[in-house]
Amino acid sequence: MLETAREPAYNSCMSVIRFIRRYPLVAAVVAVGLAVLGLLAAGLEPVAAWTASLFVLGVVLWTAVGMVRDIRAGHYGLDILAVVAMVATVAVGEYLAALIIVLMLSGGEALEDYAAGRARRELDALLARAPQHAHRLPGGDPDMTPEDVPATAVVPGDVLLLRPAEVVPVDGELLSDEADFDESSLTGESLPVTRRAGEPVMSGSVNGTRAVLLRATATTADSQYQRIVALVAEAAESKAPVVRLADRYAVPFTAVSLLIAGLAWALSGDPVRFAEVLVLATPCPLLIAAPVAFLGGMSRSARAGIIVKGGAVLEQLAKARSAAFDKTGTLTHGQPELVEVRPQPGFTGDEVLGLAASAEQYSSHVLAAAVQQAARAHGLELQPSTDAQEVATNGVEAVLEGRAVRVGKERFVAETAPDTVRARLEPGQMVVYVGVDGRFAGTLIMSDAVRENAAATLQRLAGLGIRRTVMLTGDGQATADAVAGPLGISEVRAQLLPEDKVRAVAAMEPRPVIMVGDGVNDAPVLAAADVGIAMGARGSTAASESADVVLVADDISRVAGAVEIGRRTMRVALSSIWLGIALSLGLMLIAAFGYIPAIAGALTQELVDLAAILNALRALSGGRQARAVRAAHGVKQAPAAASRVPGEAAA
């Protein structure tokens, strides 16, 4: 009983110790303040005045050193007001007000930490949910007792037991007949998703109400959730462009504050007025509000399944004026289906499809998966090859039972099969050419539907200030035009190689430019754009790593969502800064006429800081305007999809 009673007291004591270690200056100010109040109660006012004044002057010296360091780094104006206010209040004998200013400045760090902690709670929650353990079945035998192992010890092929409500530790393939998974932390989709035997299951999703078996298909490092966690950690460690925002207003705010204080002194003849004005001119709203707003924007993005790699990216999204889109897997679903096989004389349809699918086994291009799937649907058995290679952005070549097979773009196949004939296509179709032993064997006609919400997304982007929209694709001109027309995209650049896309984005105006893509061949242009957005974290690792924004779900509407969040975050950050400046200037003008004593002014400034921070936390929410825009365009949140495809016949 006694131990139980002591526990709360012990925890409180430890909390105080942790606070002192984290914020030593705050603790020192409180200690000195209590000592000064004790001296005043004992009637030792001169000693109290000297104690407070010397302490404040020591803080002034320490702050001045940091101010000089900032000036050398090119940052001006933020600390000078605080230094002048502290010196002025000490000089006119307002040492209690001087102590409050020191407490305000040092306490601002603790207040910022609290506000930032609330603003980044979605990021922290995502990091905290990273799976740590797995239940592995020895030998993959479901009758064996599972052994608990670290998630990092799981390798592809391991059979895992997943208990009800547990987080999936690694990417895997469902072995049980059927199971429901909550993927909301990954995709933002609130409804559970039903997976059946043989279907992929993402790490980080939460199992439903019954135990199931899973075969691991990746290690933790290569799994979906860990890749997202790595992106979130990178975003959380990045710095928002608060220095640029603060510097933009610091110098004029400092000049106006000193002018008001100087005029108040000159017109009243009372130097105390100078100090009374400056205690209301501290720069905490400029220093605290912006970073809190940017952290709130990043947290809101994470909650919506949009990983933004830093506050600077949000600023670029807010300013973006142009957008470029890849076609396949971005504006279209990226799930092409075989429409028709057109064999040349001397070849059968099954022969052309079977050889093409056998060669496509050695291609990393996901269009290859569609060709293989079509072959299996036709009951064709795929042949192995001991000599196969992929030619990036062109196709794949392989030797199959002594036959040299080329599959891919027209010009790639025509290099060895000069009799290749260009296929005639309907709008929205794309073609895969097949060559065998130096002869043109035929074509595979594929079709990929435009995303249902693509047009609404482009309209939203136009409403958000995107003035120019361009399609950049490796597909043929006819296929690209067939997709762009219904979407209202009048500017189409087709048959582009990756380097062509980079040059096109580099030359685009007006800037900043957003580039949206999903494939390995999009990685260079995503890195080259002012803001690169990778569609679907299950897509290319290279694309995700080179992009500035990663959409966890394969949902194009979240491109507009990212821009929307960037716009709102910047509005909130700027409005918080202006709110702090406006309140400070209003209070300074009142203090200039002698209506706010120095101590009351120092305490009032804390309320100004609080108002600016509370306003900055609005970045966590979407706002009425954002909801109205989504409702007007009928935008709904789409469930995630796994597929993504680059262009025409690059297999």
Secondary structure, DSSP 8 states (H G I E B T S, - for coil): -HHHHHHHHHHHHHHHHHHHHH-HHHHHHHHHHHHHHHHHHTT-HHHHHHHHHHHHHHHHHHHHHHHHHHHHTT--STTHHHHHHHHHHHHTT-HHHHHHHHHHHHHHHHHHHHHHHHHTHHHHHHHHT---EEEE-GGG-TTS--EEEEGGG--TT-EEEE-TT-B--S-EEE-SSEEEEE-HHHH---S-EEEETT-EE-TT-EE-SS-EEEEE-S-TTTSHHHHHHHHHHHHHHS--THHHHHHHHHHHHHHHHHHHHHHHHHHH--HHHHHHHHTT---HHHHHHHHHHHHHHHHHHHHTTEEE--HHHHHHHHH--EEEE-IIIIIB-S--EEEEEEE-TT--HHHHHHHHHHHHTT--STHHHHHHHHHHHTT------SEEEEETTTEEEEEETTEEEEEE-HHHHHTT-TT-------TTEEEEEEEETTEEEEEEEEE--B-TTHHHHHHHHHHTT--EEEEE-SS-HHHHHHHHHHHT--EEE-S--HHHHHHHHHH-SSSSEEEEE-SGGGHHHHHHSSEEEEE-TTS-HHHHHH-SEEESSS-THHHHHHHHHHHHHHHHHHHHHHHHHHHHHHHHHHHHTT-S-HHHHHHHHHHHHHHHHHHHGGGGS-HHHHHHHHHHTT------------SSS--
